[in-house]
Amino acid sequence: MVHIYERKYPCPCSRSTVTTSTTEHPTGGPITTYHIDCVVCDRAFQVMQLSARRIHKFQSPFSMYVRVVKKRDAELYEGLYQELYDVQTLLLQQSRQRHLNAFMDAVMSGEGKKGIWLKLQSISGEPTRTLRAFYRYTSKRIEEIVRSHFTLERLPTILKNLKIVDPELENLFSRADQIYRQIHHLEEDMVKNGYRLEAGVTVQ
């Protein structure tokens, strides 16, 4: 990595600094890291990078909010994300064990490649491949593509169109939605109330 520059900002207690180091990565764009130089603030705070697009939809998908937040909020945030990941993983595992075969049977029952494509569209939503592309694929490849549509994002649509009622999965979806709302509210609070790195000075 090639070092580009450092900037120093006043830390939350105003007695020391927060240092940002930006380096150029050979396989990508610049990467910025953060270090709280103040021993007192380092114990109480953590620098967070938050996706601006996830909090405010009009923002660029590449934009980030940088905030110095209370360490307990950062730990809560990380814990919620881990819990969300665990719930989503369990959701996908259980849905595959219980309903993937029914999904595959329903889609693959279509007559010919066009019939399969239309079944896939009606059950899981818009396919990731066009009908023209489907005509070029082997039967094995089509089956792989159909299977790849059984995703967490498409799962509610698939279950609804297959008329599958699964209370346990519904409870997991409800818990995932609840966690996501907690994450979103916490992100909004950190962006609004977190300490901003302002009035920085570039150093060599």
N, C-alpha and C positions, 0 to 999 in steps of 0.2 A: 504494500500500500504506500501511496505517496502522500505525505502530510501537506495539507493545503494551508490551514490557519487555525488559530485558537482565538476564542473570545472569552472574556471574563465579565460576569454580571454580578451585581450585588446579591448576596444571599438573603434569605428572609429576615435574618436578624440584623442585616446591614453592617456586620462587623467583619465579614469575610466575603468570599466569592463563590460562584458556581462557574466552573470552566467547561466550555464546549470545545471539543476537538473534531475538526472535519478533515477526513482523508478521502482520497480518490481511490475507489476500488477498481482493479484492472478489468473485472468482468461486469461492472455495473457503474452506477452513478456515485456521487459522494455519499459518505456515511458519517453521521454525526453522533458522537458519544458525549455523555454528560457526567460530570463529577462534582459533587458538593464538597468544596474544600474545607468548609467550616465543620469542626468536629461536633459541635453542639447541634447544628442544623442537620448534619448527616444522620444523627441518631433519631431525629424527629420527622424528617422529611425524605421524600423520594421524587426524582424527576420522572414524569410520565409523558409518553408520546401517545396521543389519542387521535384516532382517525376522525378528521373533520367531516368527512362525507357520512360517516355512520351517525354523527350527532346532528349535523345540519345537511340535509339532502342536496342543497344547491351547491355545496362545496365540491371542489375537484376531488376525485378518488385518490389523488396522490398527496393531498394537503393533510398536514398534521397540526394538532394543537399541542404545544409543549407547556406543561404546568408543573410547578413544584407543589406537591400535595402532601398531606399528613401521611406518615408511613402506615398508620392503621387503615386509612382509606385505600391506599395502594394494595395492602395485603387483603383487604376485603374484596377489592376488584379482582385480584388474581384468583382468590378462592372461588368467587362466583363464576369466573370463566372456566375454571377447572371443573366445577360442578356442572356447568352447562355442557361441557365436552363429555363428561361421564354420562349424563342423561341422554344426550343425543346418540352416543355410542351404543348405549343399552337399547334405545329406541330402534336403531337400525338393525342391531343384532336380533332382537326379538321379532321384528317385522319380517326379516329375511327367513328366520326359522319357521314362522307361522304362515306367511302369505306370499313368499316369492314364487313358490310352485304354482299357486293359483293364478298369479299374475302372468307367469310364463305360459301356462296352458291357455289362458284366455287370449293372449296376444298371438301366440303361434297357431291358434286355431283358424286364423284368417286364411282365405284361399289365395295361394300364390304370394309373391312378394308385395304386390299392391295391397292385397287383403291384410297382410301382416302389418304393413305400414299404417293403413287406415285404423286397424285395431289399436296399434300403439298410440296413435294420435288421439283416439277417442277415450282411451283408458288413462294414459299418463300425461296428456297434453302434447304440445307441439314437439315432434321428434327432433333430435339433434342432427339428423341426416335428412336430406331431401328424398323424395320418392325416386327421382332420377338416379341418385346415388345408390339407393337400395337395389336397383336393377343390376348394378355392377358387382354386388357382393355375393359371396358364396353363402350357402345355407348356414354353415358354421359361424361365419362372420356376422350374419344377421342375428343369430341367436345371442352372440356376445353383445351386440349393440342393444338389443332389446333388454337384456339383463342389466346393462349399464344405466338404463332409465329408472331402475328401482332405487331411487335416491331419497334422502331425507326430505329434500325440497319438494319432490313430486309425491311423496308418500300420502299426504292427506287427499290429494286428487285421486290417486290410485285406489285407496280404500273406499272412497266415496263412490267411484264409478264401478267398482266390483261389488258394491253393496255389502262391504265387510264392516261389522260392528265389533270392536275390540276394546272393551272398557279399560283394560290395563294399558294399552297403548295410548288411549285418550288421556288417561291420568298422566302419563309421561309427557305427552304433548303439552298438557296444561302446566306441568311443572317447568318445562323448558321455556314456555312463554312467560311464566312468572319470573324466572331467573333473568331472562333477556330484558324484561322491563326494569328489574332492579339494576342491571348493568347500565342500561340507558339513562336512568335517573341519576345514578352515581357519576356517569360520564358528564352529564349536563352540570351537575353540582361542581365537579372538579374543574371544568372549563370556566364556569362562572366565578367560583370562589378560590380557585387555586392561585398560587403566586406566579406571576408572569416574569419571564426573564426579559428585562428591559434595560435600556441605557448601557448596553454592553460595549466593551472596548476590545478591539482586535489587537492581539499580541503575536509576536513571532516566536 
